Structures are given as C-alpha cells and as structure tokens.
C-alpha cells in the first residue's frame, strides 16, 4: 500500500462523541432477552434504536443494500442514531479489477442515510496480506467516495509487523482512514490512531463462543474489555477524537451485556434492555387478557 499524496478533502465528523453498540440488530438469540415475543421481525431495528445510538450493519457485507431498504432504516430510527455500514465483500476482492460502478452504487445507497451515516467498514479477509494486496488495494481506495468516512480492518498479522506497520498507518493517515482496532483471537491489532475517530470492534471467533451458545455471557472477557477501554479512553482524552465501539455475540456470548460492561468501564450507565422488554410483554399480556390482542412468538 503506497502513500496517497496530499490528503483528500473529506467532511469532518458530525458528532465526535463516543457511541457504543452491537454488530447487527437481528440476532435470533435476543428474542425474550432484548426483544419481546410480541415484536415483529421488521420492528427490531426501531426497538434496537430505542436502546442504543449506533449499530454496525453486518448484512451489507454479504449484499449491497437497496435504496428502499436504506430509506426504511433512516425512517424508523431517531435523529441521534448512527449506522456504521460494512462495505460489500464482493467489492473487496482484490483479485479482480475494481468494480467502480458497484462502488459508486453502494456509496449512493448509503448516502441516503444522510447525517445518520457513520463510518464505512472495509473488512478484509485473513488471506489479504501486504504482499497479496498488491496494487489492487490502492486502486480500490482511489475508487472510494472521498466524501465518506472509512475504517479498514486487516486480519493478517503481517500488516502489523516491523516496517509494514509504519507504512500501513502512514498510508491510512494520508487518506484519513481509521485503522480498525479489532479484538480477534487470531491476530493482535495495535491501537494506532490514523484519523479523527477511533473504530473499535470486539469480535472474538466462531469457535470459542459458537452461535448455538449465544444469548448469555459464556466467557469472562472483563480483562480484555478493560484493556481496550483504557486504550480508547487515553486516545479520546489526548486527541479529542470521536469513537465508535461495537460488540459481536461471538466476543463473549451476548453482545448487549458486553456493551454494558464496556459502558461501565467508560463511566457510563448500563442500558436496561430487559426492563423495556418486560414492559412490552406486560402490556401485550394485559391487552390479550382484555381481548384486544394476543401474544405471538416469532422464534
């Protein structure tokens, strides 16, 4: 990855505060834990946005979103809400020429979120090393919409060794892109700051806490959570940066509770996701008893 020359002109962050949320809002393990059984599947995002102020959209990694979908996301969430959106994996394939039309179409779609659009995550697979990235990485970066914010996740350890780390951070800084701070059990990512926001992901792996075990905290990650909270706190204090933090169920078993653990480390109150659900369940039960409706499970 080569230096990019003069920095591009990009829009400054609109809301340089700290946002802490989950990777996706569609976990089936959240029924009866976060979401009440009476909730329809299409209502989950609006419910999620009553609890947290940001989400990382996982679905866009597998398929670019349509305009109608993006408009619906914007319509059902409050003004304060922010979406961090994954860049589609097919557009990240460095073995093929850059699909500039596809990149432009994706950018146009997510721009429909307006001020609710946060950073766009370019999540490269583990086989992408500096040696294998080649000129395709620079070509992809050149094709990106310069008016949007980006964070780049590398999953090969060679990006973070020796001179390669310095080249990587300088190239990202030249383009005002963030180096994603990721907790991955397969590689240690250094907490390098390369732009005016920090993007932190707690991922884990699919083996230690498989999907079948999601819904409860299955492994004690408190030491790891505390370590990264300290690193983030130091960066936000020293540099007055913005921050986005997202948790996956695979990190410890239950992302909402992991979010609360991190909030406590950052001196913020936990989110009472169960309390809101219980109110909704009680209301639905009362309505059913009065003959005005019925309780319906979806899982």
N, C-alpha and C positions, 0 to 999 in steps of 0.2 A: 504494500500500500504506500503510495508516494504522497509527498506533501501536496496540498491543493493550491498553493499560492495564496493570494490575498483572500481574507475571509469573505464569505458570501454575506450579502445583506439579508438578514432574517428578522422576523418580527420578534421583539422581546417577549418574555413570558408575561402573560396577562395576570397571573395570580401566583406570585413567587412564595407561596406558603407550602407547608407540608401537608400532603394528602396520603392517607393510608387506607388501602382497600384490599380486595381479593382479585385473584386471577379468574375471571368469569363469574357469572351470576347463575349458572344453570346446573350446578351440582345436584345430582339426584339424592345425595346424602344429606341435603339440607332440609328436605321435607320433614315436618314435625320438629325440626330443630331451629331453623330460621323462618321457613315458610309455613304458614298454617295449611292444614289439609284442604281447606275450602278454596284456596287460591288457585286460579287458572294458570297454566304454564305461561301464557302470554303476559301475565301480570307480574311475573317475578322481577323484571328489571325495575319497574316502578316501586315495588316493595323494597328491593335492594337499595334503591336511591333514597329511601326514607331513613336508612340506617347509616350508610357510608357516602362519602362525597366523591368517590372515584372508583373506577373499575378498569381492569385490563381486559380487553376483548380478545378472547382466545380464538373464537370462531373465524375471524378474518384471516388467520394463518392458513386455514385449510381452503377457504373460498372467499374471494373478494366480495364485499357487501354490495347489494343493490341500493339504488338511490332511495327507494321506498323504505327499505329496512333502516337506513341511516336516519331518515326523517322521522321514523317512528321512535327510534332511540332518543332523538332530541326532544320529541314531543312529550314523552312520558317521564322525563327526568327534570328536576328543578334547575333553575338558572345556575346555582352554585356547583352543579355536578360537572365532572370531567371524565372523558373517555381516553384512556391510553389504548392505542389500536395496534395490533400486530400486522406487520407487512406480510402479504401472502407469500407462502413458501415457494410457489411456482415462479414468482418473480425474483426470488433469491438464488435461483440455480445458476451458479457462476460457470457452469459447463456450457451454457448456451448464450448466444448474443442477448443483450438486454432487450426486453420487450418494452420499448418506450411507450407504445400505445397502452399497454396494460398498466404500466406505472402511472401514466397520466390519468387513466380512467379511475384507478384506485384513489389517487390524490383528489380528483374531482369529487368522488363519492364521499370521502371522509371530511372534506371541507364543508359539506352540508351540515356538519355538527356545529359549525360556527365557533363561538367562543368556548363551547364545551369540549372542543378537541384538544387533548393533551399531546404528549409525545407519541411518535410512531416508533414501534419497536421492530428492529431488524434482527431477528433471531436466527443466527447461522447455525447449521448443524455441526456436530463434533468433527466431521471429516474436513471441514474448512480450516486449514492451517494457513499460515502466511505463505508457505511455499505453494500451496494448491490454490490459493485465492487468485494469484496472477493478476493480469490487467483487468479481469472481469469485475473485480471489486471497485476499482476506480471508475470503470465505465458505469456501473450501477449507481455509484454515488453521484456521478455527473448527471444522471438522468432524473434524480430526485427533485421534487418541487422545492426550490430553495426557500420558500416562504413558510415551510412547516418545520417543526422540531423533531429531531430524531435521536434515538438511543440505540446503540449497537451492542449486541450480545455475541461474544465469541465463546465457543465451548471447547476449543483445542488449547492445551496448555502452552503450546509454542508461542502464542500471542503474548504471553506474559513472562517470557524468559529473556534475560540479557538485553541486548540491543534492540530486539524485536519489540519489547515493551515500550521503550522510548520512541521508536518510530511509530508505533500504533497510537500512542497517546498524542504525539505531536500532530499526526495526520487528522485525528478526530478533532483536536482542538482547532486546527486550521479551518475545519468545516463546521465548527460549533456544534458538534455532535457529542452526546454523552457516551462514555464507556459504561455499559450496564454493569452495576455491581450485582452479581448473581451468587446466591448460595447454591452451589451444585456439589453433590458428593463426589463427582468425578474430576473436578478441577477447582483450583483455588484462584479466585479472581481478585486482583488487588483493588483497593478503594481509591482509584485515581480519579481526580476531578478534571474534566476536559471542557466543560462549558458552564453555563449559568444555572444548571439544575442537576440534581443527582437522581438517578433512577435505580432503585434497589428492588431486587426480586428474590424471594425466598422460595426456591423450587424443590430442592431435595432430589428424590428419584422415585421411580415407579416400583422399585423392589422393596426398599425398606418399609414404606407405607403404601401398599397396593390399594387400588380403588375399592376393593371389597372391604377394607378396614376404615374407610372414610366415615366421618360423622362424629368421631370422638378423638381427642388428643391421644395418640398412641405411643409417642416417643418424646422424651424430655429434651427440648431444644433450647431451654432457657439460657444456657451459656452462650450459644450461638446468637440468639436474639439479642442478648445484652451486648455482645461484642460489636455487632453491626449497628446497634442503636448508638453506642458510644462513638463509632466512626462517623455516623451520619450527623450526630449532634455537634461534633467538633467541626465538621465541614460547614454546616449551616450557620454556626456561630462565627467562624473565622471569615467566611466568604459571603455571608448574607445570600445564600443560594436558595432556590426552591427545591422541593423534594417530592418524589413520587415513590411510594413503597407498596408492594403488592405481595400477597401470600397465596401459595398454591396448597391445596389439600395434601399433596404429597410431602410437604415440608414436615408436618407433624401429625397429620390426620384430619384436622378440622380447621380450615383457614380462618373462619370468623373468630375462633378463640385465639389463634395465633396473632391475629390483628390486635385483639385486646391486650395480649401480652406485650406487644411492641408499643402500643399506646401507653401502657403503664410505664414502660422504660423511658418513654419520651415525655413523661409527666402529664399525660392526657388521660381523661376518664375513659373507662371501657364503654363499649356500645352494648346496650341492653337489648340484644336481638331477640332473646327469648321472651322478654316482657311484652313486646309488641305483638309477637305471635300469640301469646296466651290471651291477650285482649281480643284479638280477632277470633280465636277459637270460641271464647266465651260468648261473644256477640253472635256468632253463627249458631251456636247451640241454643241461645235464647230465641233467635229468630225461628229456628226449626221447631222448638217447643211451642211457639206461638202459631205454628202453621204457616209461616211466611217463607219458608225455605227448607233446605235440607243440607246436611253436612256431606261433603263429597271428597273422597280421596282420589288423588291422581297418580300415586305411585304404587 
